[in-house]
Amino acid sequence: MTKAQEATAPAREGIDEITILWISEGMSCDGDTVSMTASAQPAIEDVVNGRIPGLPKVNLHNKVLSPAVGGEQFLAPFRAAARGELEPFILVIEGSIPNENINGDGYWTSFGNDPETGEPVPLNRWIDLLAPRAWAVVAAGTCATYGGIHAMAGNPTGCMGLADYLGWDFRSAGGLPIVNVPGCPIQPENFMETLTWVLYHAAGSAPPPPLDSMLRPQWLFGKTVHEGCDRGSYYEQADFARDYNSPKCQVKIGCWGPVVNCNVPKRGWMGGVGGCPNVGGICIACTMPGFPDKFMPFMDQPPGGSLSSMLIRPYGAAIRRLRAITNRTANKEPKWHHNRDVLTSGYDPRYRP
């Protein structure tokens, strides 16, 4: 669109009220819902209670957080949305999507019962009914985004991520691709910040959230763990940890941080505190599409780690020694700091009146 067209184009009408239908009946432990409740910037309570300026009114239906007692009362908005009677809404899926084409005579996972037959309704049926009608579709956690643990090699369910099921070119009723927020579980603020951006876009006051090729928010997953890690400088100096009690770089004891897209070391986990490498844990790449298969066994040095750490060793050793010399020099006070009866600071009194 040209600038002239942008100037004359009618502004997109914002949405005043929107419903969030959150289904965590994918192959899941519900850890993403639990993690999301720890967010403080913003908190889900602030979003639902209208404390965030500029957001639409939000009606949240999540089995852990919903005011409904359960059963048909809880399912009512989901059924209404499936009939096309509830719009607009955001569909949040938690948990990996099983392949119901290979379930034999049963089903892998379900959400409520069919009111006519009494039989369980598979998750996939809900996705088929709701996703095309949803204003936006958000995948919460690595299971929902890329399949996660349940989709690893040897699994009997044929599990996959939401984009594998709906198609990577899927577009919602609001014109958005699937929004993937990976993590096992999600980092609380990562998810809530993304959801808030989607809500501002729904309100007409923000552009669509920028996503990378794997449909992750670019501003959250555009850098590697290594780039935001407090231990990264040790790697540059080829100063590696030999056990998990060390504060040094953990590449040699299994950390995948140099190649993993995640901001947890920089952001922390709750209130800016915690995060895997920050507290002595290695990065096992839980935000990555190839997790877990491409990153096992977890406690072994990554394949490229041996080569990279070998190549950096002579450079790092030299840099470490040179910096030690500079450090010793910088750790001395200037010679003119003394209590003798002569001034040696270099002060020139000729300009004194």
ZIFENRA-V817275 format. One record per run of one state. SS is the DSSP state (A for helix, B for strand, O for the rest). FROM is the first residue (numbers start at 1). LEN is the number of residues. If there is no record, write none. Layout:
ss->SS from->FROM len->LEN
ss->SS from->FROM len->LEN
//
This chain:
ss->O from->1 len->2
ss->A from->3 len->6
ss->O from->9 len->8
ss->B from->17 len->7
ss->O from->24 len->3
ss->B from->27 len->1
ss->O from->28 len->3
ss->A from->31 len->6
ss->O from->37 len->7
ss->A from->44 len->5
ss->O from->49 len->8
ss->B from->57 len->5
ss->O from->62 len->9
ss->A from->71 len->12
ss->O from->83 len->6
ss->B from->89 len->6
ss->O from->95 len->1
ss->B from->96 len->2
ss->O from->98 len->2
ss->A from->100 len->3
ss->O from->103 len->7
ss->B from->110 len->4
ss->O from->114 len->6
ss->B from->120 len->3
ss->A from->123 len->11
ss->O from->134 len->2
ss->B from->136 len->5
ss->O from->141 len->1
ss->A from->142 len->5
ss->O from->147 len->1
ss->A from->148 len->4
ss->O from->152 len->8
ss->B from->160 len->1
ss->O from->161 len->1
ss->A from->162 len->5
ss->O from->167 len->12
ss->B from->179 len->3
ss->O from->182 len->6
ss->A from->188 len->16
ss->O from->204 len->7
ss->B from->211 len->1
ss->O from->212 len->4
ss->B from->216 len->2
ss->A from->218 len->4
ss->O from->222 len->2
ss->B from->224 len->1
ss->O from->225 len->1
ss->A from->226 len->3
ss->O from->229 len->3
ss->A from->232 len->5
ss->O from->237 len->3
ss->B from->240 len->1
ss->O from->241 len->8
ss->B from->249 len->1
ss->O from->250 len->1
ss->A from->251 len->3
ss->O from->254 len->3
ss->A from->257 len->3
ss->O from->260 len->1
ss->B from->261 len->1
ss->O from->262 len->2
ss->A from->264 len->4
ss->O from->268 len->2
ss->B from->270 len->1
ss->O from->271 len->2
ss->B from->273 len->1
ss->O from->274 len->3
ss->A from->277 len->3
ss->O from->280 len->13
ss->A from->293 len->3
ss->O from->296 len->7
ss->A from->303 len->28
ss->O from->331 len->18
ss->A from->349 len->3
ss->O from->352 len->2
//
